[in-house]
Amino acid sequence: MASDAAPWPDQDQAPAFGGHAWLEAVSAGFLPLEVQPWRPREFWGRISTRELGPARVALVSSQAHTVRRTAPLAARSEHNYLKALWMVEGRCQVEQGAHQSLLEAGQWAVYETGRPYSIQFADDARFAVALLPMELCADWCSLGQHLCAQALGPDPASRGAFHTLISAFEHALGASAAGFDALGRATALLVAESLRIHGAPQLAPDRHARRLQDAHRLVERHLSDPDFGPQTLAEGLHLSLRSVYALFRTQGTSPVAFIQHIRLEHCRRALTNPALATRSITEIALAHGFADSAHFSRLFKAQYGVTPRGWRGAEIV
């Protein structure tokens, strides 16, 4: 990616940080992290950040160091984000869960902030990072988790995301707040499209199964919308309402039950997510499209055999 990337903006105006100041600069630019320079006395790093609406991006140049998002740090955050990292020069090793990859210049990777991760950067590293709200990359849940912390090669969409990110640092850019917001959303959409490209081998080959996967992604994209139902699902799939009912009849279910099942599954995971421990059950239900907490509790117990409160308590214990 380095060879065909947009020109790297001049960072000479960005202050050079060392020691504890680098920890503060990195944590302020993104989310709290543990930072450990490999050679503290010789370490230096430069970071330039931009707020792009719901997204946050940064350009970083640094000497060798390790950053860690520990379990306690992840648990303190109320939101889970998707992070994309493009190596422009140097190399790094990224690790999350069971995945570990070495990124060379020209490669990129994605990982989640709601789970622990670590990245080891070698000397003379130059890289770009985007912090993206998970809802802007809705396909991550159903398509992309197997790509977490994997070294990904460039494709038109990932190149486009990188170039869009870089453009936010052009000195001549006089974008309004709406313009920066558009840049952030464009970056997220291009990252999501690239994940779909890299996740294509996981897609079902037949048309029927692909439609079911498309339906799953549509529901996840509209989890917070209580009005999302069979009709809007049909419109999103470019099918008639009758065809949508026929599609789910082959699975022994209905569009309503399908939507309800996905909402409940996301609620079930949210109830045991340490990052959401301070959120009430009612807040979680409303955030996933249930308009009535009592109705949500009845549906949850019918599907899982335990109340939402009982499930959360059992998992915490």
Protein Blocks (a to p, Z undefined) as FASTA:
>chain_A
ZZmgccdddfklpccdehjllmmmmmmmmccdddddfblmlgccddddddehjbccdddd
dddddddddfklmmmpmbdcddddddfbhcddddehjbccdddehiacdddfkbccdddd
dehiacddddddfklmmmlmmmmmmmgopacdddfklmmmmmmmmmmmpmklccdfklmm
mmmmmmmmmmmmmmmmmmmmmpcfbfklmmmmmmmmmmmmmmmmmkbcfklmmmmnopaf
klmmmmmmmnopafklmmmmmmmmmmmmmmmgmklmmpcfklmmmmnopabfklmmmmmm
mmnopafklmmmmmmZZ
